[in-house]
Each structure stands twice: as C-alpha cells, then as structure tokens.
Amino acid sequence: MSSKKDLKREYKESARPMGVFQIRNLTNDKIFIGSSVNLDGIFNRHRFALNAGSHQSKELQVDWNASGADNFAFEILEELEPRVGLDTKKEL
C-alpha cells in the first residue's frame, strides 16, 4: 500500500492533459477559446471565476450571469501529447 507521501509524489509527476479548449455558450454559440498545460485545472479556474462573478472576459461573464452555468459547455478542442524537447507553452 502506498503512503500519502508516495501518492503525492506520483500525482505531481503524472502528466496533466494539456491543449486547446473552448467554453461554448449553448444558447447563442459564442465561444471563448484558450489553451493550458493543465486542462482540468483551467476548467476549474474558469468555472470558479465565472461563479464568483470575476472572470477576465466581461462579455463571457455577462452571458454566464444571464444564461446560467447549465447553458455552457467546456470542451477540449485538441490535446497536446508531451514529448521530450517540446516547448509546450510555445506549441499551445
């Protein structure tokens, strides 16, 4: 059985899904496009900011407030596979 320390280390060393994503308004098809080296983390960050009313995109925030969270889809457009020597931030 793995210790907490081992599990923590394994988590930190594991590759996160990275790539290009969109947040799509299902009522008017407006989209917000972004990229990240941690797609799960960026989705959480955007949801948190939108729910808190403090998202960097004021237009997206207005639509979120008007339409509600259920009318938005968080979608991965393309995942980038990690490779040795790849400058991930440049690629994204």
Phi, psi and omega in degrees: 000135182282145176278167177301320181298316179296317180297320178298315180297315179300319179297314181296328182274346182287146180284134177267147175294131179230153180161203182254140183224168172221151170248115187250130174280117184285346181270330182230004179061018172290147180229149172245124182247140178208180176219157182200153173276358178214090185297318179300315181295319182290325176298315179299318181297316179295317178299316180299311181297318180294317179294330179276352181077024185231031181290147181296330178268105182297323180295316177297319180298317179298314179296319179299314180296321183284320187264333182090154185301328182293345182260023178230142177242131175260113189232141175270124179272321179202133176261143179254125179279134178292136177222151178296132178083002181276128174274091188299319181296322178293317180297321180289000000 
